[in-house]
Amino acid sequence: MLLNKSAQEYGYEQRGVLCIPCHVLIFERVLEALRLGDDLQDLFTFLSDDLL
């Protein structure tokens, strides 16, 4: 689903590596939350508290 949305917005002409504008650990936590079906509001709260 996420890849399809990205393809619609950016197309398939991406050259090189995929650049994600966040720290690797944050990205991994988001992926884990999605995989486990966690409440994303809790994740956003955690990230907001962690970044302040």
mmCIF file of the N, C-alpha and C atoms, coordinates in Angstrom:
data_MODEL
# 
_entry.id   MODEL 
# 
loop_
_atom_site.group_PDB 
_atom_site.id 
_atom_site.type_symbol 
_atom_site.label_atom_id 
_atom_site.label_alt_id 
_atom_site.label_comp_id 
_atom_site.label_asym_id 
_atom_site.label_entity_id 
_atom_site.label_seq_id 
_atom_site.pdbx_PDB_ins_code 
_atom_site.Cartn_x 
_atom_site.Cartn_y 
_atom_site.Cartn_z 
_atom_site.occupancy 
_atom_site.B_iso_or_equiv 
_atom_site.pdbx_formal_charge 
_atom_site.auth_seq_id 
_atom_site.auth_comp_id 
_atom_site.auth_asym_id 
_atom_site.auth_atom_id 
_atom_site.pdbx_PDB_model_num 
ATOM 1   N N  . MET A 1 1  ? 0.833  -1.190 0.000   1.00 0.00 ? 1  MET A N  1 
ATOM 2   C CA . MET A 1 1  ? 0.000  0.000  0.000   1.00 0.00 ? 1  MET A CA 1 
ATOM 3   C C  . MET A 1 1  ? 0.876  1.252  0.000   1.00 0.00 ? 1  MET A C  1 
ATOM 4   N N  . LEU A 1 2  ? 1.826  1.334  0.898   1.00 0.00 ? 2  LEU A N  1 
ATOM 5   C CA . LEU A 1 2  ? 2.711  2.496  0.967   1.00 0.00 ? 2  LEU A CA 1 
ATOM 6   C C  . LEU A 1 2  ? 3.540  2.623  -0.308  1.00 0.00 ? 2  LEU A C  1 
ATOM 7   N N  . LEU A 1 3  ? 4.008  1.492  -0.828  1.00 0.00 ? 3  LEU A N  1 
ATOM 8   C CA . LEU A 1 3  ? 4.776  1.538  -2.066  1.00 0.00 ? 3  LEU A CA 1 
ATOM 9   C C  . LEU A 1 3  ? 3.919  2.010  -3.236  1.00 0.00 ? 3  LEU A C  1 
ATOM 10  N N  . ASN A 1 4  ? 2.676  1.599  -3.271  1.00 0.00 ? 4  ASN A N  1 
ATOM 11  C CA . ASN A 1 4  ? 1.777  2.055  -4.337  1.00 0.00 ? 4  ASN A CA 1 
ATOM 12  C C  . ASN A 1 4  ? 1.540  3.556  -4.260  1.00 0.00 ? 4  ASN A C  1 
ATOM 13  N N  . LYS A 1 5  ? 1.344  4.075  -3.059  1.00 0.00 ? 5  LYS A N  1 
ATOM 14  C CA . LYS A 1 5  ? 1.151  5.514  -2.895  1.00 0.00 ? 5  LYS A CA 1 
ATOM 15  C C  . LYS A 1 5  ? 2.400  6.278  -3.309  1.00 0.00 ? 5  LYS A C  1 
ATOM 16  N N  . SER A 1 6  ? 3.550  5.767  -2.950  1.00 0.00 ? 6  SER A N  1 
ATOM 17  C CA . SER A 1 6  ? 4.809  6.407  -3.341  1.00 0.00 ? 6  SER A CA 1 
ATOM 18  C C  . SER A 1 6  ? 4.970  6.398  -4.857  1.00 0.00 ? 6  SER A C  1 
ATOM 19  N N  . ALA A 1 7  ? 4.641  5.277  -5.470  1.00 0.00 ? 7  ALA A N  1 
ATOM 20  C CA . ALA A 1 7  ? 4.753  5.172  -6.920  1.00 0.00 ? 7  ALA A CA 1 
ATOM 21  C C  . ALA A 1 7  ? 3.822  6.163  -7.610  1.00 0.00 ? 7  ALA A C  1 
ATOM 22  N N  . GLN A 1 8  ? 2.613  6.339  -7.074  1.00 0.00 ? 8  GLN A N  1 
ATOM 23  C CA . GLN A 1 8  ? 1.678  7.295  -7.652  1.00 0.00 ? 8  GLN A CA 1 
ATOM 24  C C  . GLN A 1 8  ? 2.209  8.715  -7.553  1.00 0.00 ? 8  GLN A C  1 
ATOM 25  N N  . GLU A 1 9  ? 2.829  9.040  -6.436  1.00 0.00 ? 9  GLU A N  1 
ATOM 26  C CA . GLU A 1 9  ? 3.314  10.398 -6.228  1.00 0.00 ? 9  GLU A CA 1 
ATOM 27  C C  . GLU A 1 9  ? 4.642  10.667 -6.933  1.00 0.00 ? 9  GLU A C  1 
ATOM 28  N N  . TYR A 1 10 ? 5.574  9.710  -6.866  1.00 0.00 ? 10 TYR A N  1 
ATOM 29  C CA . TYR A 1 10 ? 6.927  9.946  -7.354  1.00 0.00 ? 10 TYR A CA 1 
ATOM 30  C C  . TYR A 1 10 ? 7.285  9.164  -8.610  1.00 0.00 ? 10 TYR A C  1 
ATOM 31  N N  . GLY A 1 11 ? 6.478  8.166  -8.962  1.00 0.00 ? 11 GLY A N  1 
ATOM 32  C CA . GLY A 1 11 ? 6.772  7.357  -10.134 1.00 0.00 ? 11 GLY A CA 1 
ATOM 33  C C  . GLY A 1 11 ? 7.819  6.296  -9.832  1.00 0.00 ? 11 GLY A C  1 
ATOM 34  N N  . TYR A 1 12 ? 8.266  5.648  -10.879 1.00 0.00 ? 12 TYR A N  1 
ATOM 35  C CA . TYR A 1 12 ? 9.235  4.552  -10.732 1.00 0.00 ? 12 TYR A CA 1 
ATOM 36  C C  . TYR A 1 12 ? 10.623 4.938  -11.229 1.00 0.00 ? 12 TYR A C  1 
ATOM 37  N N  . GLU A 1 13 ? 10.855 6.211  -11.426 1.00 0.00 ? 13 GLU A N  1 
ATOM 38  C CA . GLU A 1 13 ? 12.130 6.668  -11.976 1.00 0.00 ? 13 GLU A CA 1 
ATOM 39  C C  . GLU A 1 13 ? 13.177 6.980  -10.904 1.00 0.00 ? 13 GLU A C  1 
ATOM 40  N N  . GLN A 1 14 ? 12.972 6.538  -9.696  1.00 0.00 ? 14 GLN A N  1 
ATOM 41  C CA . GLN A 1 14 ? 13.923 6.776  -8.597  1.00 0.00 ? 14 GLN A CA 1 
ATOM 42  C C  . GLN A 1 14 ? 15.263 6.138  -8.930  1.00 0.00 ? 14 GLN A C  1 
ATOM 43  N N  . ARG A 1 15 ? 16.302 6.914  -8.885  1.00 0.00 ? 15 ARG A N  1 
ATOM 44  C CA . ARG A 1 15 ? 17.659 6.414  -9.112  1.00 0.00 ? 15 ARG A CA 1 
ATOM 45  C C  . ARG A 1 15 ? 18.389 6.349  -7.779  1.00 0.00 ? 15 ARG A C  1 
ATOM 46  N N  . GLY A 1 16 ? 19.188 5.335  -7.590  1.00 0.00 ? 16 GLY A N  1 
ATOM 47  C CA . GLY A 1 16 ? 19.980 5.220  -6.364  1.00 0.00 ? 16 GLY A CA 1 
ATOM 48  C C  . GLY A 1 16 ? 19.164 4.698  -5.200  1.00 0.00 ? 16 GLY A C  1 
ATOM 49  N N  . VAL A 1 17 ? 19.547 5.094  -4.019  1.00 0.00 ? 17 VAL A N  1 
ATOM 50  C CA . VAL A 1 17 ? 18.916 4.583  -2.807  1.00 0.00 ? 17 VAL A CA 1 
ATOM 51  C C  . VAL A 1 17 ? 17.706 5.420  -2.427  1.00 0.00 ? 17 VAL A C  1 
ATOM 52  N N  . LEU A 1 18 ? 16.848 4.844  -1.633  1.00 0.00 ? 18 LEU A N  1 
ATOM 53  C CA . LEU A 1 18 ? 15.680 5.534  -1.111  1.00 0.00 ? 18 LEU A CA 1 
ATOM 54  C C  . LEU A 1 18 ? 16.107 6.359  0.094   1.00 0.00 ? 18 LEU A C  1 
ATOM 55  N N  . CYS A 1 19 ? 15.793 7.631  0.086   1.00 0.00 ? 19 CYS A N  1 
ATOM 56  C CA . CYS A 1 19 ? 16.161 8.519  1.192   1.00 0.00 ? 19 CYS A CA 1 
ATOM 57  C C  . CYS A 1 19 ? 14.917 8.805  2.030   1.00 0.00 ? 19 CYS A C  1 
ATOM 58  N N  . ILE A 1 20 ? 14.961 8.421  3.294   1.00 0.00 ? 20 ILE A N  1 
ATOM 59  C CA . ILE A 1 20 ? 13.857 8.650  4.213   1.00 0.00 ? 20 ILE A CA 1 
ATOM 60  C C  . ILE A 1 20 ? 14.316 9.708  5.208   1.00 0.00 ? 20 ILE A C  1 
ATOM 61  N N  . PRO A 1 21 ? 13.606 10.840 5.275   1.00 0.00 ? 21 PRO A N  1 
ATOM 62  C CA . PRO A 1 21 ? 14.082 11.974 6.074   1.00 0.00 ? 21 PRO A CA 1 
ATOM 63  C C  . PRO A 1 21 ? 13.800 11.852 7.577   1.00 0.00 ? 21 PRO A C  1 
ATOM 64  N N  . CYS A 1 22 ? 14.246 10.760 8.172   1.00 0.00 ? 22 CYS A N  1 
ATOM 65  C CA . CYS A 1 22 ? 14.151 10.612 9.621   1.00 0.00 ? 22 CYS A CA 1 
ATOM 66  C C  . CYS A 1 22 ? 15.227 9.632  10.079  1.00 0.00 ? 22 CYS A C  1 
ATOM 67  N N  . HIS A 1 23 ? 15.443 9.579  11.362  1.00 0.00 ? 23 HIS A N  1 
ATOM 68  C CA . HIS A 1 23 ? 16.443 8.676  11.915  1.00 0.00 ? 23 HIS A CA 1 
ATOM 69  C C  . HIS A 1 23 ? 15.992 7.228  11.711  1.00 0.00 ? 23 HIS A C  1 
ATOM 70  N N  . VAL A 1 24 ? 16.936 6.363  11.471  1.00 0.00 ? 24 VAL A N  1 
ATOM 71  C CA . VAL A 1 24 ? 16.652 4.944  11.202  1.00 0.00 ? 24 VAL A CA 1 
ATOM 72  C C  . VAL A 1 24 ? 15.833 4.315  12.329  1.00 0.00 ? 24 VAL A C  1 
ATOM 73  N N  . LEU A 1 25 ? 16.172 4.593  13.574  1.00 0.00 ? 25 LEU A N  1 
ATOM 74  C CA . LEU A 1 25 ? 15.448 3.989  14.700  1.00 0.00 ? 25 LEU A CA 1 
ATOM 75  C C  . LEU A 1 25 ? 13.984 4.417  14.726  1.00 0.00 ? 25 LEU A C  1 
ATOM 76  N N  . ILE A 1 26 ? 13.714 5.662  14.383  1.00 0.00 ? 26 ILE A N  1 
ATOM 77  C CA . ILE A 1 26 ? 12.328 6.130  14.338  1.00 0.00 ? 26 ILE A CA 1 
ATOM 78  C C  . ILE A 1 26 ? 11.574 5.411  13.225  1.00 0.00 ? 26 ILE A C  1 
ATOM 79  N N  . PHE A 1 27 ? 12.196 5.294  12.055  1.00 0.00 ? 27 PHE A N  1 
ATOM 80  C CA . PHE A 1 27 ? 11.563 4.598  10.933  1.00 0.00 ? 27 PHE A CA 1 
ATOM 81  C C  . PHE A 1 27 ? 11.278 3.144  11.290  1.00 0.00 ? 27 PHE A C  1 
ATOM 82  N N  . GLU A 1 28 ? 12.234 2.494  11.934  1.00 0.00 ? 28 GLU A N  1 
ATOM 83  C CA . GLU A 1 28 ? 12.032 1.094  12.339  1.00 0.00 ? 28 GLU A CA 1 
ATOM 84  C C  . GLU A 1 28 ? 10.893 0.976  13.337  1.00 0.00 ? 28 GLU A C  1 
ATOM 85  N N  . ARG A 1 29 ? 10.764 1.931  14.253  1.00 0.00 ? 29 ARG A N  1 
ATOM 86  C CA . ARG A 1 29 ? 9.678  1.896  15.246  1.00 0.00 ? 29 ARG A CA 1 
ATOM 87  C C  . ARG A 1 29 ? 8.319  2.083  14.571  1.00 0.00 ? 29 ARG A C  1 
ATOM 88  N N  . VAL A 1 30 ? 8.258  2.971  13.585  1.00 0.00 ? 30 VAL A N  1 
ATOM 89  C CA . VAL A 1 30 ? 7.014  3.172  12.845  1.00 0.00 ? 30 VAL A CA 1 
ATOM 90  C C  . VAL A 1 30 ? 6.621  1.887  12.114  1.00 0.00 ? 30 VAL A C  1 
ATOM 91  N N  . LEU A 1 31 ? 7.583  1.257  11.446  1.00 0.00 ? 31 LEU A N  1 
ATOM 92  C CA . LEU A 1 31 ? 7.304  0.002  10.752  1.00 0.00 ? 31 LEU A CA 1 
ATOM 93  C C  . LEU A 1 31 ? 6.824  -1.074 11.724  1.00 0.00 ? 31 LEU A C  1 
ATOM 94  N N  . GLU A 1 32 ? 7.463  -1.149 12.891  1.00 0.00 ? 32 GLU A N  1 
ATOM 95  C CA . GLU A 1 32 ? 7.061  -2.136 13.891  1.00 0.00 ? 32 GLU A CA 1 
ATOM 96  C C  . GLU A 1 32 ? 5.642  -1.872 14.382  1.00 0.00 ? 32 GLU A C  1 
ATOM 97  N N  . ALA A 1 33 ? 5.321  -0.606 14.625  1.00 0.00 ? 33 ALA A N  1 
ATOM 98  C CA . ALA A 1 33 ? 3.978  -0.254 15.082  1.00 0.00 ? 33 ALA A CA 1 
ATOM 99  C C  . ALA A 1 33 ? 2.943  -0.628 14.038  1.00 0.00 ? 33 ALA A C  1 
ATOM 100 N N  . LEU A 1 34 ? 3.232  -0.368 12.778  1.00 0.00 ? 34 LEU A N  1 
ATOM 101 C CA . LEU A 1 34 ? 2.302  -0.746 11.714  1.00 0.00 ? 34 LEU A CA 1 
ATOM 102 C C  . LEU A 1 34 ? 2.150  -2.255 11.617  1.00 0.00 ? 34 LEU A C  1 
ATOM 103 N N  . ARG A 1 35 ? 3.257  -2.965 11.741  1.00 0.00 ? 35 ARG A N  1 
ATOM 104 C CA . ARG A 1 35 ? 3.223  -4.428 11.647  1.00 0.00 ? 35 ARG A CA 1 
ATOM 105 C C  . ARG A 1 35 ? 2.398  -5.032 12.776  1.00 0.00 ? 35 ARG A C  1 
ATOM 106 N N  . LEU A 1 36 ? 2.537  -4.469 13.978  1.00 0.00 ? 36 LEU A N  1 
ATOM 107 C CA . LEU A 1 36 ? 1.842  -5.010 15.150  1.00 0.00 ? 36 LEU A CA 1 
ATOM 108 C C  . LEU A 1 36 ? 0.418  -4.483 15.305  1.00 0.00 ? 36 LEU A C  1 
ATOM 109 N N  . GLY A 1 37 ? 0.074  -3.480 14.507  1.00 0.00 ? 37 GLY A N  1 
ATOM 110 C CA . GLY A 1 37 ? -1.252 -2.896 14.625  1.00 0.00 ? 37 GLY A CA 1 
ATOM 111 C C  . GLY A 1 37 ? -1.381 -1.994 15.834  1.00 0.00 ? 37 GLY A C  1 
ATOM 112 N N  . ASP A 1 38 ? -0.266 -1.447 16.298  1.00 0.00 ? 38 ASP A N  1 
ATOM 113 C CA . ASP A 1 38 ? -0.287 -0.532 17.441  1.00 0.00 ? 38 ASP A CA 1 
ATOM 114 C C  . ASP A 1 38 ? -1.085 0.722  17.106  1.00 0.00 ? 38 ASP A C  1 
ATOM 115 N N  . ASP A 1 39 ? -1.562 1.379  18.151  1.00 0.00 ? 39 ASP A N  1 
ATOM 116 C CA . ASP A 1 39 ? -2.238 2.653  18.004  1.00 0.00 ? 39 ASP A CA 1 
ATOM 117 C C  . ASP A 1 39 ? -1.197 3.703  17.609  1.00 0.00 ? 39 ASP A C  1 
ATOM 118 N N  . LEU A 1 40 ? -1.326 4.261  16.417  1.00 0.00 ? 40 LEU A N  1 
ATOM 119 C CA . LEU A 1 40 ? -0.326 5.208  15.937  1.00 0.00 ? 40 LEU A CA 1 
ATOM 120 C C  . LEU A 1 40 ? -0.336 6.504  16.734  1.00 0.00 ? 40 LEU A C  1 
ATOM 121 N N  . GLN A 1 41 ? -1.456 6.844  17.366  1.00 0.00 ? 41 GLN A N  1 
ATOM 122 C CA . GLN A 1 41 ? -1.488 8.050  18.205  1.00 0.00 ? 41 GLN A CA 1 
ATOM 123 C C  . GLN A 1 41 ? -0.505 7.908  19.358  1.00 0.00 ? 41 GLN A C  1 
ATOM 124 N N  . ASP A 1 42 ? -0.427 6.717  19.949  1.00 0.00 ? 42 ASP A N  1 
ATOM 125 C CA . ASP A 1 42 ? 0.545  6.476  21.008  1.00 0.00 ? 42 ASP A CA 1 
ATOM 126 C C  . ASP A 1 42 ? 1.967  6.639  20.492  1.00 0.00 ? 42 ASP A C  1 
ATOM 127 N N  . LEU A 1 43 ? 2.216  6.168  19.297  1.00 0.00 ? 43 LEU A N  1 
ATOM 128 C CA . LEU A 1 43 ? 3.541  6.297  18.694  1.00 0.00 ? 43 LEU A CA 1 
ATOM 129 C C  . LEU A 1 43 ? 3.874  7.763  18.462  1.00 0.00 ? 43 LEU A C  1 
ATOM 130 N N  . PHE A 1 44 ? 2.922  8.535  17.926  1.00 0.00 ? 44 PHE A N  1 
ATOM 131 C CA . PHE A 1 44 ? 3.168  9.958  17.676  1.00 0.00 ? 44 PHE A CA 1 
ATOM 132 C C  . PHE A 1 44 ? 3.430  10.700 18.984  1.00 0.00 ? 44 PHE A C  1 
ATOM 133 N N  . THR A 1 45 ? 2.693  10.354 20.031  1.00 0.00 ? 45 THR A N  1 
ATOM 134 C CA . THR A 1 45 ? 2.917  10.958 21.340  1.00 0.00 ? 45 THR A CA 1 
ATOM 135 C C  . THR A 1 45 ? 4.300  10.626 21.846  1.00 0.00 ? 45 THR A C  1 
ATOM 136 N N  . PHE A 1 46 ? 4.692  9.365  21.729  1.00 0.00 ? 46 PHE A N  1 
ATOM 137 C CA . PHE A 1 46 ? 6.021  8.933  22.150  1.00 0.00 ? 46 PHE A CA 1 
ATOM 138 C C  . PHE A 1 46 ? 7.105  9.706  21.401  1.00 0.00 ? 46 PHE A C  1 
ATOM 139 N N  . LEU A 1 47 ? 6.945  9.812  20.090  1.00 0.00 ? 47 LEU A N  1 
ATOM 140 C CA . LEU A 1 47 ? 7.951  10.500 19.282  1.00 0.00 ? 47 LEU A CA 1 
ATOM 141 C C  . LEU A 1 47 ? 7.984  11.992 19.616  1.00 0.00 ? 47 LEU A C  1 
ATOM 142 N N  . SER A 1 48 ? 6.829  12.609 19.825  1.00 0.00 ? 48 SER A N  1 
ATOM 143 C CA . SER A 1 48 ? 6.786  14.030 20.164  1.00 0.00 ? 48 SER A CA 1 
ATOM 144 C C  . SER A 1 48 ? 7.467  14.281 21.490  1.00 0.00 ? 48 SER A C  1 
ATOM 145 N N  . ASP A 1 49 ? 7.187  13.452 22.481  1.00 0.00 ? 49 ASP A N  1 
ATOM 146 C CA . ASP A 1 49 ? 7.808  13.600 23.801  1.00 0.00 ? 49 ASP A CA 1 
ATOM 147 C C  . ASP A 1 49 ? 9.306  13.385 23.717  1.00 0.00 ? 49 ASP A C  1 
ATOM 148 N N  . ASP A 1 50 ? 9.718  12.420 22.893  1.00 0.00 ? 50 ASP A N  1 
ATOM 149 C CA . ASP A 1 50 ? 11.128 12.085 22.756  1.00 0.00 ? 50 ASP A CA 1 
ATOM 150 C C  . ASP A 1 50 ? 11.910 13.197 22.059  1.00 0.00 ? 50 ASP A C  1 
ATOM 151 N N  . LEU A 1 51 ? 11.240 13.906 21.132  1.00 0.00 ? 51 LEU A N  1 
ATOM 152 C CA . LEU A 1 51 ? 11.931 14.926 20.355  1.00 0.00 ? 51 LEU A CA 1 
ATOM 153 C C  . LEU A 1 51 ? 11.948 16.293 21.033  1.00 0.00 ? 51 LEU A C  1 
ATOM 154 N N  . LEU A 1 52 ? 11.124 16.492 22.048  1.00 0.00 ? 52 LEU A N  1 
ATOM 155 C CA . LEU A 1 52 ? 11.055 17.798 22.743  1.00 0.00 ? 52 LEU A CA 1 
ATOM 156 C C  . LEU A 1 52 ? 12.100 17.934 23.809  1.00 0.00 ? 52 LEU A C  1 
# 
